[in-house]
Amino acid sequence: MAATATDDGTGMALFLGAVRRGEFETLLARGIPCGVLLDANTKLKLGDLSAFRVVEEFDYTRPKAELVGRIRDIRDRHGLGCLINLVEQYVAHFAHAARELGLPAVSPESAALCIDKYAMKRRFVDRIGPGCVPPFMAITSDDDRRRFAQMAPFPHIWKPVNLTSSLFVNLCQTEEQEAGTYRTLLEQVPGYYVKSGQTDKPFGLMVEEFVSGPNWSIDCLVDGAGNVVPTPLIEVLTGRDVGVDDFHHFARLAPSDLGEREQRELTDLAVASVRALDLRSSAAHVELVGNKLLEVGARPGGNRIRILDLAFGIDYLFAYYQTLNGLAPDLRGCRSRPTALVTPYPREKGTLVAIRHLDRLEKLSGYSFHQIRSQVGQPVGLARDGYKAPLYIELQAPRRDDLREAVAEIASWDDLFEVSGNGR
């Protein structure tokens, strides 16, 4: 029988890869022992792990059999209740290790569908219908590229088939621009796999017709029988929504002011996408644009644990823990408070010289917290160039309008990041 938070000797929850601020604290507060097997190569900013029972490192570029052996060793020394993964980069490791150890988790087969966006969209077309996604194609040659240009009108979206956080996602308005983007991605993406320790991922590119419209995300939990429980809709502002030619997620806002019927339709589509991928004993992060599916990740969405807590009082992490222990997830909320999590990016690529306006930031209506995630002297840039956000901001306000005004003011700071061009 799976351990619960109130059992004596509750088994340890072992996080894989990395764990950041806001992604573990509620488990500790409930008396659930936590540990982490960190990726020795991670560049993510970690949380305060001083209360963890186990903090050890492993090189996740090593064979998965070695990972399983390492987890078995930890289990023998410290006990183990479940594995938890919160990062896209470790979905395949998580699925493989859990199956080998006999623990509930997403299956390797479903994980593979979630990692490969092209295979995922083919499954959506087969199970839901062609109208749920924009036209798309896998690209392996210039002939493929030209053929898609004849099939679907510009603009087009180009992306690697297996990266997240809008990394290397490019919008192309013309055939000439598209040809250049194709060459650039062929040059840059394989190198990023090496730099980020993801050498186990096969390289692939795909293109799809650009769909304009608001961006949304819905996270879900799925039990071992395939029953899907959705969380509230989150509004997403991309760089393009605030005047930056990039698809990074600039801000996440909740609660949504979208109408009840529209929210229900988007939620139904999200649930259908999760079922189409045969997910079980898993979290699912569903991204949508307009009324179309973009993708599903087999893990909680980035920052979703935090925003669901702040905006609704939902302990999404504990509910995920319950799911991984064969228990019914408790996704009940206790409040509804306008909340935004903002991750601005510099508007050019180069070396970070300074982050400005932090004094103005702390005086904004609803300001509650910020964290600097890139240091002076480090390379920074847009998501399309392979970079993550240098700054993370939390805002909460009594009124939704006040929150939106604060987000808009941050977006207006064109000089928030001082960057020396070309990395000099």
DODOMI-466738 format. One record per residue (C-alpha): residue in one letter; x, y, z. Coordinates in steps of 0.05 Angstrom, whole numbers, m for minus. Last residue first. Example, Ala and Ser with C-alpha at 12.3 -4.5 7.8 and 13.67 -1.06 7.14 Angstrom:
residues 2
+------+--------+--------+--------+
: rest :      u :      v :      w :
+------+--------+--------+--------+
:    s :    273 :    m21 :    143 :
:    a :    246 :    m90 :    156 :
+------+--------+--------+--------+
//
This chain:
residues 424
+------+--------+--------+--------+
: rest :      u :      v :      w :
+------+--------+--------+--------+
:    r :    638 :    826 :   m513 :
:    g :    583 :    773 :   m521 :
:    n :    560 :    800 :   m589 :
:    g :    529 :    860 :   m556 :
:    s :    542 :    884 :   m485 :
:    v :    476 :    876 :   m448 :
:    e :    442 :    923 :   m399 :
:    f :    377 :    889 :   m380 :
:    l :    316 :    930 :   m359 :
:    d :    330 :    978 :   m416 :
:    d :    264 :    967 :   m454 :
:    w :    226 :    977 :   m389 :
:    s :    156 :    977 :   m419 :
:    a :    145 :    903 :   m404 :
:    i :    154 :    917 :   m329 :
:    e :    101 :    971 :   m334 :
:    a :     53 :    924 :   m371 :
:    v :     60 :    872 :   m316 :
:    a :     45 :    924 :   m263 :
:    e :    m16 :    949 :   m302 :
:    r :    m41 :    878 :   m310 :
:    l :    m37 :    867 :   m235 :
:    d :    m74 :    931 :   m219 :
:    d :   m129 :    911 :   m269 :
:    r :   m136 :    842 :   m236 :
:    r :   m151 :    874 :   m169 :
:    p :   m127 :    854 :    m99 :
:    a :    m55 :    847 :   m124 :
:    q :     m1 :    794 :   m128 :
:    l :     65 :    797 :   m165 :
:    e :    123 :    748 :   m168 :
:    i :    185 :    763 :   m210 :
:    y :    239 :    719 :   m242 :
:    l :    300 :    749 :   m277 :
:    p :    354 :    722 :   m324 :
:    a :    303 :    684 :   m368 :
:    k :    331 :    624 :   m405 :
:    y :    372 :    624 :   m469 :
:    g :    374 :    582 :   m533 :
:    d :    373 :    636 :   m587 :
:    r :    298 :    632 :   m596 :
:    a :    292 :    639 :   m520 :
:    l :    323 :    709 :   m524 :
:    g :    392 :    728 :   m499 :
:    v :    441 :    722 :   m441 :
:    p :    515 :    704 :   m434 :
:    q :    542 :    711 :   m362 :
:    g :    585 :    769 :   m340 :
:    v :    535 :    796 :   m289 :
:    q :    497 :    737 :   m261 :
:    s :    435 :    702 :   m288 :
:    r :    377 :    678 :   m245 :
:    i :    361 :    741 :   m205 :
:    q :    301 :    727 :   m160 :
:    h :    242 :    772 :   m147 :
:    f :    188 :    775 :    m93 :
:    s :    123 :    808 :    m71 :
:    y :    105 :    865 :   m118 :
:    g :     30 :    878 :   m119 :
:    s :     33 :    951 :   m139 :
:    l :    104 :    965 :   m162 :
:    k :    154 :    993 :   m111 :
:    e :    200 :    933 :   m112 :
:    l :    206 :    938 :   m188 :
:    r :    226 :   1011 :   m185 :
:    d :    285 :    994 :   m141 :
:    l :    302 :    935 :   m187 :
:    h :    303 :    984 :   m245 :
:    r :    366 :    958 :   m279 :
:    i :    398 :    890 :   m287 :
:    a :    471 :    899 :   m306 :
:    v :    527 :    879 :   m354 :
:    l :    498 :    813 :   m381 :
:    t :    539 :    789 :   m441 :
:    g :    506 :    785 :   m509 :
:    k :    441 :    772 :   m545 :
:    e :    389 :    826 :   m552 :
:    r :    321 :    843 :   m524 :
:    p :    337 :    818 :   m454 :
:    y :    285 :    771 :   m425 :
:    p :    229 :    782 :   m375 :
:    t :    203 :    725 :   m331 :
:    v :    138 :    748 :   m296 :
:    l :     95 :    707 :   m249 :
:    a :     27 :    741 :   m242 :
:    t :    m26 :    733 :   m189 :
:    p :    m98 :    757 :   m179 :
:    r :   m125 :    723 :   m117 :
:    s :   m177 :    668 :   m116 :
:    r :   m176 :    628 :    m51 :
:    c :   m182 :    560 :    m18 :
:    g :   m168 :    512 :    m75 :
:    r :   m184 :    437 :    m80 :
:    l :   m135 :    397 :   m121 :
:    d :   m133 :    336 :    m75 :
:    p :   m104 :    278 :   m117 :
:    a :   m134 :    209 :   m106 :
:    l :    m79 :    163 :    m81 :
:    g :    m34 :    115 :   m120 :
:    n :     31 :    142 :    m91 :
:    l :     50 :    181 :   m154 :
:    t :    m19 :    213 :   m154 :
:    q :    m11 :    234 :    m81 :
:    y :     56 :    266 :    m97 :
:    y :     23 :    303 :   m155 :
:    a :    m31 :    328 :   m106 :
:    f :     25 :    349 :    m59 :
:    l :     58 :    388 :   m115 :
:    y :     m7 :    420 :   m137 :
:    d :    m22 :    448 :    m68 :
:    i :    m79 :    493 :    m92 :
:    g :    m86 :    559 :    m54 :
:    f :   m116 :    590 :   m116 :
:    a :    m71 :    647 :   m140 :
:    l :     m9 :    635 :    m98 :
:    d :    m11 :    559 :    m97 :
:    l :    m31 :    551 :   m170 :
:    i :     23 :    602 :   m188 :
:    r :     78 :    565 :   m152 :
:    i :     65 :    494 :   m175 :
:    r :     54 :    521 :   m245 :
:    n :    122 :    556 :   m248 :
:    g :    145 :    510 :   m305 :
:    g :     90 :    462 :   m322 :
:    p :     82 :    398 :   m283 :
:    r :    109 :    337 :   m319 :
:    a :     92 :    295 :   m381 :
:    g :     92 :    357 :   m426 :
:    v :     36 :    368 :   m475 :
:    e :     39 :    410 :   m538 :
:    l :      8 :    464 :   m581 :
:    l :    m65 :    447 :   m583 :
:    k :   m112 :    494 :   m620 :
:    n :   m169 :    538 :   m595 :
:    g :   m130 :    602 :   m592 :
:    v :    m61 :    577 :   m572 :
:    l :    m57 :    518 :   m525 :
:    e :     m5 :    488 :   m477 :
:    v :    m19 :    426 :   m435 :
:    h :     25 :    407 :   m376 :
:    a :     10 :    336 :   m355 :
:    a :     25 :    303 :   m288 :
:    s :     29 :    228 :   m287 :
:    s :      3 :    162 :   m261 :
:    r :    m23 :    146 :   m331 :
:    l :    m17 :    182 :   m398 :
:    d :    m46 :    147 :   m458 :
:    l :    m25 :    204 :   m505 :
:    a :    m96 :    215 :   m531 :
:    r :   m122 :    218 :   m460 :
:    v :    m78 :    278 :   m444 :
:    s :   m100 :    312 :   m508 :
:    a :   m174 :    300 :   m493 :
:    v :   m165 :    331 :   m423 :
:    a :   m134 :    393 :   m455 :
:    l :   m191 :    398 :   m506 :
:    d :   m243 :    393 :   m450 :
:    t :   m206 :    447 :   m411 :
:    l :   m206 :    493 :   m472 :
:    e :   m281 :    483 :   m481 :
:    r :   m295 :    494 :   m407 :
:    q :   m255 :    558 :   m405 :
:    e :   m292 :    584 :   m466 :
:    r :   m359 :    568 :   m433 :
:    e :   m340 :    602 :   m367 :
:    g :   m316 :    666 :   m400 :
:    l :   m242 :    685 :   m398 :
:    d :   m222 :    728 :   m339 :
:    s :   m167 :    679 :   m320 :
:    p :   m145 :    672 :   m248 :
:    a :    m87 :    676 :   m259 :
:    l :    m31 :    705 :   m300 :
:    r :     34 :    676 :   m330 :
:    a :     84 :    726 :   m358 :
:    f :    139 :    733 :   m409 :
:    h :    135 :    662 :   m436 :
:    h :    187 :    663 :   m492 :
:    f :    159 :    666 :   m562 :
:    d :    205 :    720 :   m590 :
:    d :    200 :    784 :   m630 :
:    v :    188 :    828 :   m569 :
:    g :    129 :    876 :   m567 :
:    v :     93 :    853 :   m504 :
:    d :     48 :    800 :   m534 :
:    r :    106 :    776 :   m578 :
:    g :    146 :    760 :   m516 :
:    t :     92 :    712 :   m495 :
:    l :     35 :    726 :   m446 :
:    v :      5 :    663 :   m416 :
:    e :    m64 :    658 :   m384 :
:    i :    m72 :    600 :   m335 :
:    l :   m134 :    556 :   m335 :
:    p :   m151 :    521 :   m270 :
:    t :   m128 :    450 :   m255 :
:    p :   m152 :    388 :   m292 :
:    v :   m166 :    319 :   m264 :
:    v :   m157 :    262 :   m314 :
:    n :   m176 :    189 :   m299 :
:    g :   m127 :    143 :   m336 :
:    a :   m132 :     84 :   m288 :
:    g :    m65 :     98 :   m255 :
:    d :    m85 :    170 :   m241 :
:    v :    m77 :    230 :   m286 :
:    l :    m62 :    300 :   m261 :
:    c :    m74 :    360 :   m305 :
:    d :    m41 :    427 :   m320 :
:    i :    m76 :    477 :   m365 :
:    s :    m40 :    529 :   m406 :
:    w :    m64 :    587 :   m448 :
:    n :    m39 :    630 :   m505 :
:    p :    m82 :    683 :   m539 :
:    g :    m89 :    682 :   m614 :
:    s :    m50 :    676 :   m678 :
:    v :    m36 :    608 :   m708 :
:    f :     29 :    601 :   m747 :
:    e :     30 :    541 :   m794 :
:    e :     77 :    487 :   m771 :
:    v :    150 :    469 :   m779 :
:    m :    190 :    411 :   m751 :
:    l :    262 :    397 :   m734 :
:    g :    298 :    336 :   m707 :
:    f :    360 :    317 :   m667 :
:    p :    357 :    254 :   m626 :
:    k :    361 :    266 :   m551 :
:    d :    413 :    226 :   m512 :
:    t :    462 :    284 :   m516 :
:    q :    420 :    326 :   m470 :
:    g :    477 :    353 :   m426 :
:    s :    460 :    427 :   m438 :
:    k :    522 :    443 :   m478 :
:    v :    517 :    379 :   m520 :
:    y :    443 :    389 :   m537 :
:    y :    458 :    462 :   m550 :
:    g :    510 :    443 :   m602 :
:    p :    459 :    401 :   m639 :
:    v :    411 :    461 :   m639 :
:    q :    458 :    513 :   m668 :
:    e :    480 :    493 :   m738 :
:    l :    418 :    458 :   m765 :
:    l :    377 :    512 :   m731 :
:    t :    415 :    566 :   m768 :
:    r :    407 :    532 :   m836 :
:    y :    332 :    524 :   m826 :
:    t :    326 :    596 :   m803 :
:    g :    361 :    621 :   m865 :
:    a :    315 :    582 :   m911 :
:    e :    255 :    608 :   m872 :
:    q :    276 :    680 :   m880 :
:    e :    280 :    671 :   m955 :
:    e :    213 :    635 :   m958 :
:    t :    180 :    693 :   m920 :
:    q :    147 :    709 :   m853 :
:    c :    186 :    660 :   m809 :
:    l :    174 :    656 :   m734 :
:    n :    228 :    620 :   m695 :
:    v :    228 :    573 :   m635 :
:    f :    300 :    559 :   m614 :
:    l :    281 :    548 :   m541 :
:    s :    207 :    563 :   m530 :
:    s :    214 :    536 :   m459 :
:    t :    217 :    465 :   m487 :
:    l :    261 :    423 :   m533 :
:    n :    243 :    358 :   m569 :
:    v :    219 :    370 :   m640 :
:    p :    263 :    430 :   m652 :
:    k :    222 :    490 :   m674 :
:    w :    200 :    530 :   m735 :
:    i :    135 :    569 :   m737 :
:    h :    108 :    591 :   m805 :
:    p :     79 :    656 :   m830 :
:    f :     63 :    641 :   m885 :
:    p :     11 :    599 :   m922 :
:    a :     11 :    523 :   m916 :
:    m :     21 :    470 :   m970 :
:    q :     70 :    504 :  m1018 :
:    a :    115 :    526 :   m960 :
:    f :    110 :    454 :   m934 :
:    r :    140 :    429 :   m999 :
:    r :    197 :    479 :   m998 :
:    r :    218 :    457 :   m928 :
:    d :    214 :    384 :   m945 :
:    d :    258 :    396 :  m1007 :
:    d :    307 :    434 :   m963 :
:    s :    315 :    370 :   m922 :
:    t :    295 :    334 :   m859 :
:    i :    233 :    374 :   m839 :
:    a :    176 :    342 :   m799 :
:    m :    110 :    374 :   m821 :
:    f :     53 :    414 :   m790 :
:    p :    m18 :    440 :   m805 :
:    p :    m47 :    473 :   m742 :
:    v :    m74 :    427 :   m687 :
:    c :   m143 :    405 :   m663 :
:    g :   m173 :    406 :   m733 :
:    p :   m137 :    343 :   m755 :
:    g :   m177 :    298 :   m708 :
:    i :   m175 :    275 :   m635 :
:    r :   m141 :    207 :   m636 :
:    d :   m103 :    205 :   m703 :
:    v :    m91 :    280 :   m707 :
:    f :    m69 :    283 :   m635 :
:    r :    m23 :    224 :   m645 :
:    r :     10 :    258 :   m705 :
:    k :     18 :    319 :   m660 :
:    m :     55 :    278 :   m608 :
:    a :    101 :    245 :   m659 :
:    y :    121 :    314 :   m683 :
:    k :    129 :    342 :   m613 :
:    d :    176 :    285 :   m592 :
:    i :    183 :    288 :   m516 :
:    c :    110 :    277 :   m502 :
:    l :    106 :    216 :   m547 :
:    a :    169 :    186 :   m515 :
:    a :    139 :    197 :   m446 :
:    s :     77 :    158 :   m467 :
:    e :    121 :     98 :   m487 :
:    p :    167 :    105 :   m426 :
:    s :    106 :    101 :   m381 :
:    v :     88 :    159 :   m336 :
:    a :     99 :    142 :   m264 :
:    p :     81 :     90 :   m210 :
:    l :    142 :     53 :   m183 :
:    g :    166 :    m17 :   m203 :
:    l :    240 :      2 :   m200 :
:    e :    253 :    m11 :   m274 :
:    r :    189 :     26 :   m292 :
:    a :    205 :     85 :   m248 :
:    a :    276 :     90 :   m276 :
:    h :    253 :     91 :   m348 :
:    a :    198 :    142 :   m338 :
:    f :    242 :    189 :   m297 :
:    h :    301 :    185 :   m345 :
:    a :    255 :    200 :   m404 :
:    v :    223 :    259 :   m368 :
:    y :    290 :    287 :   m345 :
:    q :    298 :    347 :   m392 :
:    e :    226 :    366 :   m383 :
:    v :    236 :    383 :   m310 :
:    l :    190 :    369 :   m251 :
:    n :    206 :    296 :   m237 :
:    i :    185 :    259 :   m174 :
:    l :    205 :    188 :   m154 :
:    c :    165 :    153 :   m100 :
:    g :    167 :    125 :    m30 :
:    l :    240 :    109 :    m21 :
:    g :    283 :     86 :     37 :
:    h :    349 :    117 :     59 :
:    r :    406 :     69 :     47 :
:    d :    373 :     15 :      4 :
:    r :    332 :     67 :    m33 :
:    i :    395 :    109 :    m47 :
:    d :    430 :     48 :    m75 :
:    r :    370 :     31 :   m118 :
:    i :    371 :    103 :   m144 :
:    r :    444 :     95 :   m164 :
:    g :    430 :     30 :   m200 :
:    v :    373 :     61 :   m238 :
:    l :    417 :    119 :   m259 :
:    e :    471 :     70 :   m282 :
:    a :    420 :     33 :   m325 :
:    k :    401 :    101 :   m355 :
:    p :    470 :    106 :   m387 :
:    r :    509 :    169 :   m367 :
:    t :    488 :    237 :   m393 :
:    y :    450 :    246 :   m328 :
:    d :    515 :    255 :   m288 :
:    f :    493 :    241 :   m217 :
:    e :    494 :    283 :   m155 :
:    e :    470 :    273 :    m83 :
:    v :    426 :    311 :    m34 :
:    v :    390 :    263 :     13 :
:    r :    346 :    277 :     74 :
:    f :    330 :    347 :     49 :
:    a :    324 :    403 :    100 :
:    s :    385 :    441 :     72 :
:    l :    359 :    440 :      1 :
:    d :    348 :    514 :     m7 :
:    g :    325 :    519 :    m79 :
:    l :    366 :    508 :   m141 :
:    k :    381 :    557 :   m198 :
:    l :    383 :    514 :   m261 :
:    k :    452 :    503 :   m293 :
:    t :    449 :    427 :   m285 :
:    n :    511 :    387 :   m303 :
:    a :    517 :    344 :   m239 :
:    d :    443 :    329 :   m247 :
:    l :    417 :    327 :   m176 :
:    l :    391 :    264 :   m142 :
:    v :    344 :    297 :    m94 :
:    g :    314 :    279 :    m27 :
:    c :    250 :    294 :     10 :
:    p :    218 :    270 :     74 :
:    i :    143 :    283 :     78 :
:    g :    126 :    321 :    142 :
:    r :     71 :    363 :    111 :
:    a :    115 :    425 :    112 :
:    l :    169 :    385 :     75 :
:    l :    120 :    368 :     20 :
:    t :     97 :    441 :     17 :
:    e :    169 :    465 :      8 :
:    f :    186 :    423 :    m54 :
:    e :    177 :    463 :   m119 :
:    g :    173 :    535 :    m93 :
:    r :    248 :    546 :    m99 :
:    r :    278 :    499 :   m150 :
:    v :    290 :    424 :   m156 :
:    a :    338 :    391 :   m204 :
:    g :    353 :    325 :   m239 :
:    l :    307 :    276 :   m203 :
:    f :    268 :    288 :   m140 :
:    l :    264 :    232 :    m89 :
:    a :    202 :    231 :    m46 :
:    m :    221 :    192 :     16 :
:    g :    175 :    138 :     43 :
:    t :    131 :    156 :    103 :
:    g :    158 :    122 :    165 :
:    d :     95 :    133 :    205 :
:    d :     37 :    146 :    158 :
:    t :      7 :    216 :    156 :
:    a :     34 :    239 :     88 :
:    t :     11 :    175 :     56 :
:    a :     50 :    113 :     39 :
:    a :     27 :     69 :    m18 :
:    m :      0 :      0 :      0 :
+------+--------+--------+--------+
//
